[in-house]
Amino acid sequence: MSREISAEGDGATRIDARPGAATEPSAARGLLPLHCGARGGVCYVPAAVDAKKAAPLLVMLHGAGGSGERSIGLLQPYADREGVILVAPDSVSATWDLVQQRPGPDVERLDDALAMLFARYTVDASRLAIAGFSDGASYALSLGLDNGDLFTHVIAYSPGFMSVSEPVGAPRVYVSHGTGDEVLPIHVCSRRLVPQLQRAGYDVTYREFDGGHTVPRANATESTEWFLRAR
């Protein structure tokens, strides 16, 4: 597989946490704090999660000025129906460190959150996704490709860019973008990024829609079902 993605990062986006047998099993369900400081974020463990079975897990990264608790609502209906664990950290600052400067604090926060969840819940390593909207989508693409040996799927709703240090693995990628997006115009964002991903050999599902800087319910539904079909 070709890997011609431009290397703009500095190698600080690697995540060490890996799923395995839960060493500190937890029966906690519902919306739970991540306990990562003043802006920590949340995780959501549906009642449908069976302690005896491996559950799919999806990381959701908010847009600039957002929060994990607000962003998690987009995918919560699917989590409830399918038994998906959702992880929605807050960025340390107003947006993600890679957007503002160099990666570091936000990568460490996500790594710590995943390590905690992997210790408490059994996660399906074949269905482990990272998703995001806007700045969060740019960050999801960047982290997802640099950690393709951890994340099997990357979902980017209206991304602006990607900064990849050393792409690893071959995660499948889903991208959606509105043709009327005035915040991150499609012609300089997804219409540039998607061909770059395809040339690099990634399996990309791309959806353009008639609309602005948003995530239509249809795209949220399709991308989640696309992820959950995997084994």
Secondary structure by P-SEA (a helix, b strand, c coil): cccccccccccccccccccccccccccccccccccccccccbbbbcccccccbbbbbbbbbbcccccccccccccaaaaaacbbbbbbbbccccccccccccccaaaaaaaaaaaaaaacccccccccccccccaaaaaaaaaaaaccccccbbbbccccbbbbcccccbbbbbbbbbcccccccccccaaaaaaaaaaaccbbbbbbccccccccaaaaaaaaaaaaacc
